[in-house]
Amino acid sequence: MSAQYAKDQPSGFSNHVSNVAIVGAGGTVGKYMTEALLKTGKHKVTALTREGSPNKLPEGIVVKKVNYDNTSSLIEALKGQDVFIITMNVLAPVDSEKKLIEAAAEAGVPWILPNEWSTDPTQVQLGADTYLGDGRQQTRELVVSLGKSAYLSMISSFWYEFSLAGSENCFGFDFPKKKVTFYDDGKTAINTSTFLQCGRAVAALLSLKVLPEDENDKSPTISQFRNGPVYLSSFNISQKDMFESVLRVTGTTEQDWTVRYQDSHERYKEGQERMNGGDRAGFAQLLYARVFYPTDEANYERRGLLHNEILGLPKEDLDEATKRGVEMVGQPPYNP
């Protein structure tokens, strides 16, 4: 596609997005995006939600009750929106996102943020081994094939607080029992993002101009990410780094903890066996074990891909994030 500039657009063209619809506005990460968008003062945020949904939504948001099984209901709710953000549980029915994207295309929504929030899509083997890559690639291809929208893939890797608090299957921590399992030597670094950083990244991206003003305008735009990834991160750290932070935050010492080590490949295979046997927690085990393989596939910062600076994202305090994670232990949905 040849370069497009704001100066060449027809009368009435707005070079900023303002109307943003979101599925999951009151969910685990969606609420942080919603709050960050509202805080900009530049966006009108509309939450699409089921009748009877228990999620509490932030003040200042427009609520539209929809029937996800009724395409016309979705299309009507999405008309006039500039952006559609999808946040859903990774275990949601496989056709749920497809229905939403098709409705967005029919409604003429120009930008879609699919349900990504995951690892680097360029690492094909990692995607295959975690059972997430093919589905997400098919979703991106669907957006493009419908010819009405472009996608913006938000790549955040694991959510830090969620993964720290979740269970021993995630970042390896069992807080109630003061046990930690390190994958291999515990020194493999990955990228990971806090909920707050995810919210800030979405708000920052959607506050950019859509197009450069002219050929001399080199400022960042939404269009430069068209049908591609947006890489964000809070920390580039290992399990050992996390453990040091946990010790500081909890006021404990290493002697207070039971520490064990397990080969990441062995742990991945165990997770596969658990999942194949019907244990859903096995998926989390294999997912995290695979990301911590000592291959740097989950370390996109090391490959120079990070967009934090372009988005103006702040550097965060690790111990503050760890404290939030520790406080979440045992609270839904962090008690699998």
C-alpha positions as CSV (number, residue, x, y, z in Angstrom):
1,M,0.0,0.0,0.0
2,S,1.4,3.4,-1.0
3,A,1.9,6.0,1.8
4,Q,-1.1,7.9,2.9
5,Y,-1.1,11.4,4.4
6,A,-3.7,13.3,6.3
7,K,-3.4,16.3,3.9
8,D,-4.8,14.1,1.1
9,Q,-7.9,12.8,2.9
10,P,-11.4,14.0,2.0
11,S,-13.1,16.9,3.9
12,G,-14.3,15.8,7.3
13,F,-11.5,13.3,7.9
14,S,-10.4,13.1,11.5
15,N,-6.7,12.2,12.1
16,H,-7.5,10.8,15.5
17,V,-9.7,8.0,16.7
18,S,-12.2,8.9,19.4
19,N,-14.9,6.2,19.5
20,V,-13.6,3.0,21.1
21,A,-15.7,-0.1,21.8
22,I,-14.4,-2.9,24.0
23,V,-15.4,-6.4,24.9
24,G,-14.3,-7.3,28.4
25,A,-14.2,-3.7,29.7
26,G,-14.7,-4.9,33.3
27,G,-12.4,-7.9,32.9
28,T,-8.9,-8.9,34.2
29,V,-7.0,-6.5,31.9
30,G,-9.8,-4.8,30.0
31,K,-10.7,-2.6,33.0
32,Y,-7.1,-1.1,33.0
33,M,-7.4,-0.3,29.3
34,T,-10.8,1.3,29.8
35,E,-9.6,3.4,32.7
36,A,-6.5,4.5,30.8
37,L,-8.6,5.5,27.8
38,L,-11.0,7.5,29.8
39,K,-8.2,9.3,31.5
40,T,-6.9,10.7,28.2
41,G,-10.1,12.7,27.8
42,K,-9.8,12.0,24.1
43,H,-11.9,8.9,23.8
44,K,-15.6,7.9,24.2
45,V,-15.5,4.3,25.4
46,T,-18.4,1.9,24.8
47,A,-18.5,-1.4,26.6
48,L,-20.3,-4.3,24.8
49,T,-21.6,-6.6,27.5
50,R,-24.0,-9.4,27.9
51,E,-27.3,-9.0,29.7
52,G,-26.7,-9.9,33.4
53,S,-22.9,-9.6,33.2
54,P,-21.6,-9.4,36.8
55,N,-18.6,-7.2,35.9
56,K,-18.5,-3.8,37.4
57,L,-17.7,-1.2,34.8
58,P,-15.8,2.1,35.3
59,E,-17.7,5.3,35.6
60,G,-17.9,7.4,32.4
61,I,-18.3,4.4,30.1
62,V,-21.2,3.9,27.7
63,V,-22.8,0.5,28.1
64,K,-24.4,-1.4,25.3
65,K,-26.1,-4.7,26.1
66,V,-25.7,-7.2,23.3
67,N,-26.5,-10.7,22.4
68,Y,-23.3,-12.3,21.2
69,D,-25.3,-15.0,19.3
70,N,-27.2,-12.3,17.4
71,T,-25.0,-10.8,14.6
72,S,-27.4,-7.8,14.0
73,S,-27.2,-6.9,17.7
74,L,-23.4,-6.8,17.5
75,I,-23.3,-4.8,14.2
76,E,-25.7,-2.2,15.6
77,A,-23.6,-1.8,18.7
78,L,-20.4,-1.3,16.7
79,K,-21.7,1.2,14.1
80,G,-19.8,4.5,14.3
81,Q,-16.9,3.0,16.3
82,D,-13.3,3.8,15.2
83,V,-11.7,1.0,17.2
84,F,-12.8,-2.3,18.6
85,I,-10.8,-3.9,21.4
86,I,-11.3,-7.5,22.2
87,T,-10.2,-9.0,25.5
88,M,-11.4,-12.5,26.3
89,N,-10.4,-15.5,28.3
90,V,-7.9,-17.7,26.5
91,L,-10.3,-20.6,26.9
92,A,-13.3,-18.8,25.4
93,P,-15.1,-20.7,22.6
94,V,-13.1,-20.6,19.5
95,D,-15.8,-19.0,17.3
96,S,-16.5,-16.1,19.8
97,E,-13.8,-13.8,18.5
98,K,-14.6,-14.7,14.8
99,K,-18.2,-13.5,15.3
100,L,-17.1,-10.3,16.8
101,I,-14.6,-9.5,14.0
102,E,-17.1,-10.3,11.3
103,A,-19.6,-8.0,13.0
104,A,-17.0,-5.2,13.3
105,A,-16.2,-5.5,9.6
106,E,-19.9,-5.4,8.7
107,A,-20.2,-2.3,10.9
108,G,-17.3,-0.7,9.1
109,V,-14.9,-0.4,12.2
110,P,-11.5,0.6,10.7
111,W,-9.3,-0.7,13.6
112,I,-9.4,-3.9,15.6
113,L,-7.2,-5.0,18.5
114,P,-7.7,-8.8,18.6
115,N,-7.5,-10.9,21.6
116,E,-3.7,-11.2,21.6
117,W,-1.8,-9.9,24.7
118,S,0.7,-12.7,24.2
119,T,4.2,-13.7,23.0
120,D,6.0,-12.6,19.9
121,P,4.0,-13.8,16.8
122,T,7.2,-14.0,14.7
123,Q,8.3,-17.0,16.8
124,V,6.4,-19.6,15.0
125,Q,7.6,-22.7,16.9
126,L,6.8,-21.0,20.2
127,G,3.2,-20.3,19.0
128,A,2.8,-23.9,17.8
129,D,4.1,-25.4,21.1
130,T,1.8,-23.2,23.2
131,Y,-1.3,-24.1,21.0
132,L,-2.0,-20.3,20.6
133,G,-0.1,-19.4,17.4
134,D,-2.3,-20.9,14.7
135,G,-5.5,-19.5,16.1
136,R,-4.1,-16.0,16.5
137,Q,-2.7,-16.1,13.0
138,Q,-6.0,-17.2,11.6
139,T,-7.7,-14.3,13.5
140,R,-5.3,-11.8,11.9
141,E,-5.9,-13.3,8.5
142,L,-9.6,-13.1,9.0
143,V,-9.4,-9.3,9.8
144,V,-7.4,-8.7,6.6
145,S,-9.5,-11.0,4.4
146,L,-12.8,-9.2,5.3
147,G,-11.3,-6.0,3.8
148,K,-12.9,-3.5,6.1
149,S,-10.6,-3.3,9.1
150,A,-6.9,-3.5,10.0
151,Y,-5.6,-5.2,13.1
152,L,-3.2,-3.9,15.8
153,S,-1.7,-6.8,17.6
154,M,-0.8,-5.9,21.2
155,I,2.2,-8.1,22.3
156,S,2.6,-7.9,26.0
157,S,3.8,-11.4,26.9
158,F,2.5,-12.7,30.3
159,W,0.8,-10.3,32.6
160,Y,3.2,-9.9,35.5
161,E,0.8,-9.6,38.5
162,F,-1.5,-12.3,37.2
163,S,1.3,-14.7,36.6
164,L,3.0,-14.1,39.9
165,A,-0.2,-14.6,41.9
166,G,-1.8,-17.2,39.7
167,S,-0.3,-20.5,40.9
168,E,2.9,-22.6,40.9
169,N,1.9,-23.5,37.3
170,C,2.7,-19.9,36.2
171,F,5.8,-18.1,37.3
172,G,6.5,-21.0,39.7
173,F,5.4,-19.4,43.0
174,D,3.2,-21.1,45.6
175,F,2.8,-18.3,48.1
176,P,0.7,-20.1,50.7
177,K,3.3,-22.9,51.0
178,K,6.3,-20.6,50.4
179,K,7.5,-22.8,47.6
180,V,9.1,-21.8,44.2
181,T,10.0,-23.9,41.2
182,F,12.6,-22.5,38.9
183,Y,12.6,-23.6,35.3
184,D,16.2,-24.9,34.5
185,D,18.5,-22.5,36.4
186,G,15.8,-19.8,36.9
187,K,17.9,-17.3,35.0
188,T,16.1,-17.2,31.6
189,A,14.9,-13.7,31.1
190,I,11.5,-13.0,29.4
191,N,9.5,-9.9,28.8
192,T,6.4,-9.4,31.0
193,S,3.9,-6.6,31.3
194,T,1.8,-5.2,34.2
195,F,-1.9,-4.6,33.9
196,L,-1.2,-0.8,34.2
197,Q,1.3,-0.9,31.4
198,C,-1.1,-2.7,29.1
199,G,-3.7,0.0,29.8
200,R,-1.3,2.8,29.2
201,A,0.0,1.2,26.0
202,V,-3.5,0.9,24.5
203,A,-4.4,4.5,25.5
204,A,-1.0,5.8,24.1
205,L,-1.4,4.0,20.9
206,L,-5.0,5.2,20.3
207,S,-3.9,8.7,21.2
208,L,-1.5,8.9,18.2
209,K,-2.4,10.5,14.9
210,V,-3.9,8.0,12.5
211,L,-1.7,9.2,9.5
212,P,1.3,11.4,9.1
213,E,0.3,14.9,8.1
214,D,2.5,14.8,5.0
215,E,5.7,13.3,3.7
216,N,7.8,15.4,6.1
217,D,5.9,14.3,9.3
218,K,8.0,11.6,11.0
219,S,6.0,11.5,14.3
220,P,4.6,8.1,15.3
221,T,1.1,7.2,14.0
222,I,-1.4,4.4,14.4
223,S,-1.0,3.5,10.7
224,Q,2.7,2.6,11.1
225,F,1.4,-0.4,13.1
226,R,-1.3,-1.3,10.6
227,N,-1.6,-5.1,10.4
228,G,1.4,-5.7,12.6
229,P,2.5,-6.1,16.2
230,V,2.9,-3.5,18.9
231,Y,5.5,-4.7,21.4
232,L,5.2,-3.5,25.0
233,S,6.8,-4.6,28.3
234,S,7.3,-3.6,31.9
235,F,10.2,-5.8,32.8
236,N,12.8,-8.0,31.1
237,I,13.5,-10.4,34.0
238,S,14.1,-13.9,35.1
239,Q,12.5,-16.0,37.8
240,K,15.5,-15.3,40.0
241,D,14.9,-11.6,39.6
242,M,11.3,-12.1,40.5
243,F,12.3,-14.1,43.6
244,E,14.6,-11.4,44.8
245,S,11.8,-8.9,44.5
246,V,9.4,-11.2,46.3
247,L,11.8,-11.6,49.2
248,R,12.1,-7.8,49.5
249,V,8.4,-7.2,49.3
250,T,7.4,-10.0,51.8
251,G,10.3,-9.5,54.2
252,T,11.3,-13.1,53.9
253,T,14.6,-14.8,53.2
254,E,15.5,-17.6,50.8
255,Q,15.8,-19.9,53.8
256,D,12.0,-19.3,54.5
257,W,11.2,-20.9,51.1
258,T,11.3,-24.4,49.6
259,V,13.2,-24.0,46.4
260,R,13.4,-26.6,43.6
261,Y,14.6,-26.7,40.1
262,Q,13.0,-28.5,37.1
263,D,14.0,-28.9,33.5
264,S,11.7,-26.7,31.4
265,H,11.3,-29.4,28.7
266,E,10.4,-32.0,31.3
267,R,7.9,-29.6,32.8
268,Y,6.4,-28.8,29.4
269,K,5.8,-32.5,28.8
270,E,4.2,-32.9,32.2
271,G,1.9,-30.1,31.4
272,Q,1.0,-31.7,28.1
273,E,0.2,-35.0,29.8
274,R,-2.0,-33.2,32.4
275,M,-3.9,-31.3,29.7
276,N,-4.4,-34.4,27.6
277,G,-5.7,-36.2,30.7
278,G,-8.4,-33.5,31.1
279,D,-6.6,-31.3,33.7
280,R,-7.0,-27.7,32.5
281,A,-4.2,-26.5,34.8
282,G,-1.9,-28.6,32.6
283,F,-2.3,-25.9,29.9
284,A,-0.9,-23.2,32.2
285,Q,2.0,-25.5,33.1
286,L,3.0,-26.2,29.5
287,L,2.4,-22.6,28.4
288,Y,4.7,-21.1,31.0
289,A,7.3,-23.9,30.8
290,R,7.6,-23.4,27.1
291,V,8.0,-19.6,27.3
292,F,10.9,-20.1,29.7
293,Y,12.9,-22.4,27.4
294,P,16.4,-21.0,27.3
295,T,16.1,-19.9,23.7
296,D,15.1,-16.2,24.0
297,E,12.0,-16.7,22.0
298,A,10.0,-14.8,24.6
299,N,12.6,-12.1,24.9
300,Y,11.6,-9.7,22.2
301,E,13.3,-6.8,23.9
302,R,16.6,-8.5,23.2
303,R,15.8,-8.6,19.5
304,G,15.2,-4.8,19.6
305,L,11.5,-4.9,19.0
306,L,10.2,-2.9,21.9
307,H,7.9,0.0,21.2
308,N,7.8,1.5,24.8
309,E,9.7,4.6,23.8
310,I,7.5,5.4,20.8
311,L,4.4,5.0,23.0
312,G,6.0,7.1,25.8
313,L,5.6,4.3,28.4
314,P,7.2,4.8,31.8
315,K,9.8,2.6,33.4
316,E,8.1,0.8,36.3
317,D,9.2,-0.2,39.8
318,L,9.5,-3.9,40.0
319,D,8.9,-4.1,43.8
320,E,5.7,-2.1,43.4
321,A,4.4,-4.5,40.8
322,T,5.4,-7.5,42.9
323,K,3.6,-6.0,45.9
324,R,0.4,-5.8,43.8
325,G,0.8,-9.3,42.6
326,V,1.4,-10.7,46.2
327,E,-1.8,-8.8,47.3
328,M,-3.8,-10.6,44.6
329,V,-2.8,-14.1,45.9
330,G,-5.9,-16.1,46.7
331,Q,-8.3,-13.6,45.2
332,P,-10.4,-14.5,42.2
333,P,-9.3,-15.2,39.5
334,Y,-5.9,-15.8,41.0
335,N,-6.8,-19.0,42.9
336,P,-6.8,-21.7,40.2
